[in-house]
C-alpha cells in the first residue's frame, strides 16, 4: 500500500507560515512521542532557520520512559530544547514555560541591551495533523486564552493567542509534505492517525501493526486479547476478531471491525506503551 495524503489546503497553510515566520522568535514543534522522527515535517527545519527551536515530545504517556529519555537526548544533541509532555494533562505546562524562557534567554538579553522591556516571546506552534497542537494550546492557555490584535497576521485570519505577559502563540494548521521518500514514514504516520483513514486500507494497516507488535512487544497481544501470538498477522487478526466477537450479518467474522479495534486501541494507548521508532533504529 502506498502512503500519501496532501490535500490542497496544506499548500496554502505552508505559504501562510512562510509569510509569518518573520514575526516569530521561537518555533515550538510538536512531534508524536511514538514516532518522533517520522512525525517531523522536513520543511520545518528550513522554515525555522535562525529561530530559537523547541521540540515537544507530545503523547509521552503513550510510550516508555526509556523511549522518551532516548529521544530527548537525541534532540538535545542536535541543539533543540526539549520537553516531554502529555498535552491533555496541564500539570506539565510549567515545564514548558521554563524551557521557553531558557530557549529565548538570548532574545531577552538582546532586548534588554536595546532598551526594549517586557516584549513577549512570539512563538509559532507547528506540527503535522493529529499530533495534538490544539490540545497543547488549549491546555497551555487555559481560561486565560485571548486573541490579540493590532499586529501583522491577525487580519489575515491567523490566531494569535496571548498565554501570559511573557508569551504569545501563533497557531498554524497541521501540514504534511507532498511526498514521502520513505514509505515506512508514511506507514507510521498512517498508524498514529495523521492521515485520513478513508484513503487507507485499514485491514492492511492493522496487519502491519500486529506484525510489528508481535516482533517488538511479544506477549502484548496475548495479554490484551487473550489469544496466542502464533501464525501470520492475518491469522492473529482472525483470532482477535473471534475473541472480541466481531461478527457481521450471516454470522461471519467482521475483519474490518477487528482491524479498526486494534488501531483504535493502539492510538489511544489501551493496547500498551508502544514505540514505533527509536534513535538507534534510525541511525
Order of alpha helices (4+ residues) and beta strands (2+ residues): alpha-beta-alpha-beta-alpha-beta-alpha-alpha-beta-alpha-beta-beta-beta-alpha-alpha-alpha-alpha-beta-beta-alpha
